Amino acid sequence: MEKRNVGEHPRPVFLWADEAQNFIHEHDTDFQATARSSRIATVYITQNLPNYLSNMGGHRSESRVKSFLGTLATKIFHANADIDTNEYASKLFGERYSEDLSRSVGTAKDNISRTISYSLERVARPDVFPALATGGPNNNHVVEGYVHKQGWPLLANPKNYKIKFTQKN
C-alpha cells in the first residue's frame, strides 16, 4: 500500500481490523506514522488496552502500545469496564477548570456574599465509561461514546466529545 505511487493511483485504501489485538504488529507504529501520506485510512478496534499490551508482549510492551496509540489521530471510547482503558481515556481528554460558586446570605441587614473559586477537574472521569449506553432494547437502541480527535477544540465546548447514535434506521 505504501509503495504505490499515489499520483498515479490516488484511490484511498481502507484497512479495517476488528479485534485488532490479534493482528497488531510492532511495526504498525511506523506504518501508521506514514499511512496518511500514502492515502491509507485505518480503523483498529479492540475491547481494551490490555489486549494490545498482551499481544505486543515483551519488556517494552507498554511503550510500544503508547507509541502506537499516539499515531492514531481519532479515538472513540464506548462502554468499558476495564480500569486501565478508562484511566487512559480520561487522561487523554485532559482536565479543565470549572467554577465553584458559593453564596451566603446573612440575616443582619441582608448581607449577601458570593464567592467564585476554580477547581481543576477531568473532562471525562474514568467512571463515566462503564455507564455509557450499549445499545439494544435496554437502551432504546442508543449507543454512546466519547470521541477524541487531534485538532478538535474539545475543551472549548466540553460537550463536543460525547456522541450518541441509534442502531435503528
Secondary structure as GFF3:
##gff-version 3
##sequence-region A 1 169
A	DSSP	beta_strand	13	17	.	.	.	ID=ss1
A	DSSP	three_ten_helix	20	22	.	.	.	ID=ss2
A	DSSP	alpha_helix	28	35	.	.	.	ID=ss3
A	DSSP	three_ten_helix	36	38	.	.	.	ID=ss4
A	DSSP	beta_strand	40	44	.	.	.	ID=ss5
A	DSSP	alpha_helix	49	55	.	.	.	ID=ss6
A	DSSP	alpha_helix	61	70	.	.	.	ID=ss7
A	DSSP	beta_strand	74	77	.	.	.	ID=ss8
A	DSSP	alpha_helix	83	93	.	.	.	ID=ss9
A	DSSP	beta_strand	95	105	.	.	.	ID=ss10
A	DSSP	beta_strand	112	122	.	.	.	ID=ss11
A	DSSP	three_ten_helix	126	128	.	.	.	ID=ss12
A	DSSP	three_ten_helix	137	139	.	.	.	ID=ss13
A	DSSP	beta_strand	142	149	.	.	.	ID=ss14
A	DSSP	three_ten_helix	154	156	.	.	.	ID=ss15
A	DSSP	three_ten_helix	158	161	.	.	.	ID=ss16
A	DSSP	beta_strand	162	166	.	.	.	ID=ss17
###
